[in-house]
């Protein structure tokens, strides 16, 4: 089992437990979603049905419904407790027009939706918890209608590099989840059948008073280390003190940095190519104009 693989059952339990504390610590998650909406402003799209894949506590839901008021929204998450919090954001109008809002507790790698059933798949900071983004991209491609849009964000390999370096002074166990490179994600989009994938990346640095504050925030949003091969027991006091001392070496201007490499991507599902009755594709050759 590769070390970047996550224990899906642990992912679910972590987010079930953190549903009540998530919004109080999810500053970065809201900021990334807002930056995704800025990118969405540049896209011409009129969806009839849209999917918030990995919706968490539903921060994006009201914004998606406001931008596309005539579209039906499906909120999907692995953790039922997250969906319950998201349901509280629907409000009176959402309850009155409930037919335009559905919730589904399911896995992004196995979407319980029909082929060609949605026009927009939105996924903000959810794909980093998947074992196989390739499978999730194939599922997104399957449920999207032709000319539908996938827009997502996830974390790249330099996320929490300071924490990784500090705990690397203690042992060789993975203490931070591993994340997939932007270029590999772009390749996976193409392999899944998407056209014109666009990828970009930025680094966002949060600052903290101490290492324990970093760990508290990660726990509050359910971002535990769930990598296969991680240590199953608690770290001893002496080992944690060594890691803490190593992290302290990175203190600048009185604060400890925590870097997040945020990867953004979007791609379109193309119209299917015409085929003959036996399944062969039709290729049209046009003669060059005579000069």
N, C-alpha and C positions, 0 to 999 in steps of 0.2 A: 504494500500500500504506500503510495507516495506521500511524503510528509506534508504536502499542502492540502491533502484531503481532510475534510472536516467530518466530525462525528455529527451527523444530521440530527440524531436524537438529542444530543447535548445542545445543539443550536436551538431546537424547538423549546427545550426546557429553560434555557437561558432567557429567551425572549418572553416566555410565559411568565417567568418570575419578575422580569424587569418592566412589564407593561405599565405599572403604576408610577415608576420612577423615571421612565424613559424621557418624557417631555422636559423634565427639569434639567436634564444633562445634554439633550440632543441639539446643542447650539450648532455644531458643525453640520449635522444632518439637515437642519433647516436652511442653513446657508447654502449648502450644495443644491438642495431642491430649488431654492430661489434662483441660483445661477443657471440651473437647467431651464427654468421658465423664461429667463432672458433669452436663451438659445431658441426656445420654442416660439418666441415672438417673431423670429425671422423665418418661420416655416409657414407656408400656406397649406392649411389643412382644415377640413370640415368633417370631423368624424361623426358617425351615427352611434358608434359604440366604442368605448375605450376601456382599457385594462390598466389598473395601477398594480403592477406585479411586485409584491413585497411591500405592501402599503404601510406596514408598521402601525403607528397610532393614527394614521390618516391625515397627516399634515398637508399632503398634496391634493387630497380630495376636494375641498372647497375651492381651491384655485383652479383645478381642472373643470369643475362644474361651472365656475364663473366664466371661464374662457370659452367653454363649449356648452352653453346652457341647454341646447337641444339634444345633446348626446346622453346616452345611458352610460353610467360609470359602474364598472365592476372592480371592487377592491378585493385583492387576494393576498393572503399572508399565511405563513406556516404556523403561526401561533394564534390560537383562538382568543387569548387574552388581549392581544394587540388589536384584533378586529373589534372586540367589544369597546375598547377605548375609541377606536375610529368611528364606531357607530354613534358615539355621543357627539361627534362633530357634524352630523347630518343636519340637525336643527329642524325647526318646524316645517320649513319649505320642503326639506328632504323627506320628511315623514308624509307630508301631503302628496308629494309627487314621488312616492316610493318606488314606482315602477321604473324610475330612471336611476335607481341605485341598488346594486346587489352586492353582497359580500360572500366570499368563498374562502374556506380554510383548506389550503392545498399547497403542493410543492411546485415551485417554479419550473422544476425539471420535468414535471409531468402534469401539464395543465388540463383540467377537466372541462375544456371548452371545445366547441365544434371547429372544424376546419373553416377557414375563411369567415370568421365571425366577428372580428374587431378591426377597427381602422387605426387605432393608436395603442401601442404597448408602451407604457411609461414605467420605468423601474429606477428608482433612486436609491443608491447604496444598499442593494440587496444581493447582487450577483456575486459579491465577494464571499458569501456564505455557501456557495454552491460547490459541489464536487466537480461537476462537469459543465462549465459555461457553454461548451459546444452543444450539449443536449438542450440546455435552456434556450439557446439561440434557435435551434431547430424547432423547438416547441413554439417560440414566438413567431417564427416564420410560418409555421403550420396554421396558427389561429388568425394570423393577419390576413385581411383581404388584399388582393393585388392593389398596388399603389398605397398600401398601408405603411405606417411609420413605426419603427422601433427607436425609442430614445431612452438612454440609460446612463447611469453613472456607477462607478465602482472604485475600489481602492487599488492602487498600484504597488509594486514591490517595495518602494521606499517608505511606505506607511509605518509609523511607529519605529523608525530606524533607531532612534535614541534608546528606546526601551529594549529593542532587540540587542543592541550593542552592549548595554549595561548588563543584561541577564546572560549574555554570551561570555561575560567574565566569570560566571559561576559554573556553568555546565554547558553541554552541547545539546540539551533538549530544546525543542521549539517552544518558546514562551510567547511568541507572537505568531498569529496565523500568517501563512505565506500567501502572497497575492500575485496575480498573473499580469505579465507585462502588457502594455498598451498595444504593441505591435502584434502580439499573439492573439489578443482579443479581436483586432481588426481582421486577421487571417481567419479566425473562427467565424466571424460574420460572413465573410465571402464563402467559406466552405458550407455554411448553412443555407446559402442561396440568396443572401441579400445583395443588393446592388448599391453602388456609390456609398460605401461606408466612409464616414468622416469621424476621425478620432482626434482628440486633443487632451492635454494634461496640464494640471497646475498643482503647485504645492501650497498647502495652507498650514500654517504653524500656529498652534494654540500654545499658550503659556500657563504654567502652573507654579504654585508656591513650593510644592514638594512632590516627591514620587508618589506618596500615598494618595494625593489628590488626583493624579493621573489614573491610578488604579481604581479609585472610587468612581470616577466618571465612566470608565470602561465598564465597570460592573453595573452602573445605573442604566446604561443603554443596552445591556445584555451582550456586550462585545467581549465575552470571555475568550480565552485561548481554547479553541476546540479542534486544534490540529491533531491528526493522528500522530502518535509517537510522543505526545506531550507527557510530562510527568503527571501521574494520577494522584500523588500525595501533595500535602502542603509543603512549601519550601521552609526549611528551618530558619530560625532567627538569624543565625550567623551568615547563612548564604544570602538571605534577603538583605542583610546589612552590607554585604560586599557589593551586591547589585546596586543598592541605594547609593553607596559611595561612588561607584563608577558613573552613575547617572549625574551625581552632583558635579562631576568634572565638566559637565556641559552647561552649567548654569551661566546665564548671560543677563546682565542688567538686573540681577536679583531674581530672575525667573528661570524655570526649567522648560525647555521647548519640547513639544510633541508634534512631530511632522506627519502630515497626511498627504500622500500623493493621490490626488483625485483624478480619475480618468473619466472623460465624457465621450460618449459615442452615439451616433445615430445612423440609421440606414433604412432603405426602402425595400419593400417586397415588390419585385418587378412583375409586370404582366407576364403570364405564362406564354412560352413560345408556341406557335402553332404546330400541331402534330398531325401526321397521317393516321389512318384508322389502326395501323399496326404499331403505333407508338413512336415511329420515327419522326424526328423533328424536320420541319420544312425550313430550308435555307434558301433565301432569295438572292440570286446574283443579278446585279444590274449592270448592263454594258456601259462602258465609259462613253460619254458624248464625243462625237467626232469633232475634231478641230479643223 
